[in-house]
Amino acid sequence: AQKVTQAQTEISVVEKEDVTLDCVYETRDTTYYLFWYKQPPSGELVFLIRRNSFDEQNEISGRYSWNFQKSTSSFNFTITASQVVDSAVYFCALSEKEEVTGGGNKLTFGTGTQLKVEL
Amino acid sequence: GAGVSQSPSNKVTEKGKDVELRCDPISGHTALYWYRQSLGQGLEFLIYFQGNSAPDKSGLPSDRFSAERTGGSVSTLTIQRTQQEDSAVYLCASSLSGAIQFFGPGTRLTVL
């Protein structure tokens, strides 16, 4: 069975600090996707990134960066120079690739990390 | 529309009543998913549609829960004889087959 663990329940930082959100996953499959979603106070889940299990290249997008390491089954997310608008709950998620399941890509979510960025 | 829409945004009902929750996916998205977000269980998968078929219903918590999708578009999630433990935010997501899921704003269900 798939499992995603986000051990950090809540993180508080001061604006402009860097912050890393941890995600550890478990799956028996060799082919899978990993995701990060953001849920601001408004409640709507916002897609941030998807990574293929075969692609361990780290990625940077503006102030966001992701570190995917299959050896440790981790997919960590770093926000550089955090801003108050980054305050939200961040979810890491996992799904099997469609051609493996023959069906959909249902997401298995972690429990989320509440990030609070203060002035 | 531009994104996934859900209605109603909030629903308060009495224990034992039936409720229907609606999801309008992004136009052209063939895949549709229902999830539930509650304090005790976090975000959990309920059911997946590909077109009008539901090949994966494994997340439905009991036979009081059912869902349908018509015309490859709108989906309705029905909860019969609601219980207090059904109180949660019900989220709908849609995607092109095998692609990224985009979520709607959710329906907050409160069972009194």
Interface residues (C-beta under 8 A of the other chain):
Chain A: F35 Y37 S42 G43 E44 L45 V46 F47 R50 F91 K97 E98 E99 G102 G103 G104 N105 K106 L107 T108 F109 G110 T111 G112
Chain B: A31 Y33 Y35 G42 L43 E44 F45 Y48 Q50 P55 D56 G59 V89 L91 A93 S95 S97 G98 I100 Q101 F102 F103 G104 P105 G106
